Amino acid sequence: LSYRDPQGEATTFSSRPEAHQAPVIVDTDDVFADNVARFGGELVAQHGPVWFQGEFIDALTDGEEPQRNFYGYYVQAGWFLTGENRPYRRENGTIDRVRPRHSFLVDGGLGAWELAARWSSIDLDSGAVRGGQAHDVTVGINWYLNSMTRVSGNYVFRDRIGVREMKAWLMPFSVYF
């Protein structure tokens, strides 16, 4: 839950595809509001090497213009082929880094391998504001060489409803410190 007070000034809502180098393709432009109330919730579940996660967020604007309602959500799931899991840290409510059972090239280890998929949706149309609607589908494979290094391969498909589609193949390499 959050409350913002732009005091009648312009605020905007926008989103890029899950390929974060891509341009913004849904955007409300300027929305004038005296306040913005945001409500959201997240759920994470895990059973052994299988995990699920989802989040919903809703933004309500209020002011001289009619009230607007913008929202988005995602659901994602994954499966560690090598038996690992995504450790959850209760003390701060975050998911910790993956620690492979056998790091790559250490004692003949292959690292951790994970298959994952994600569906996300955003709706920035409300009343006279036509910011657009979009859905993303992402499928990928993650290879955790050790607890500090990950290589990913992701295919992203985004559909801006009634406008255009975007497809991207991403292969990020991540090093954690």
Secondary structure, DSSP 8 states (H G I E B T S, - for coil): -EEE--TT-EE--EE--SSTTS---EE---EE-SEEEEEEEEEEEEETTEEEEEEEEEEEEESSS--EEEEEEEEEEEEETTS----EETTTTEE-----SS-TTSTT---EEEEEEEEEEEEEEETTEEEEEEEEEEEEEEEEEETTEEEEEEEEEEEETTTEEEEEEE--EEE--
